[in-house]
């Protein structure tokens, strides 16, 4: 992950100001399009269809994107199958899927509240039944994981990378909880949804297998002996002469002999 204080690799073309400006412009264009559609009757009908679609599938899309995030997170830490350049690309894809998945997740949560499917308190407190409560727990864990991902560099500077790993590792708990929530909460899942969840499980399982194989195949790190500079047999200044008084003539003579 790039950080201004402690950069670990050189920035790429995908991690530049132009890309960030383009993403901001795309978001602004979508917001303006929604505003323009809301001012016409036909536009409102289209927005209603879009809201109905997102009500059903925003959570599914969020889970699929977070599946990609978890899988890429497992792959970016191994150093056997991926070159350094590909690891950088995988890290950027890991961050991109996390941000897009967060957008779908927030959309899912907002729609569930505004359409009165769950109370507002269910966003932070598991108060809407067991299966919905699983979504609450997963949502809180995902927010914690994303926040720790953003401030990763601060943990590195503070000398506590183990704390970042522990907090960021909450993704490995949030993801299976989200899968269970998606299969049990709300209406009965369609067959293709169940198959998509099975594909998500298979994808993360494959990434985990690659991670385990890379760990097993990683060569053992051995200490390397480095030859130091040669040390002369006789020091220029003997220990007993360090604090001994020296006359100006003797100092000049010693300086000429040393030079």
Helices and strands as residue ranges (DSSP letters): H 17-37, H 41-75, H 84-114, G 120-123, H 130-150, H 152-158, H 161-168, H 171-184, H 191-217, G 239-241, H 248-258
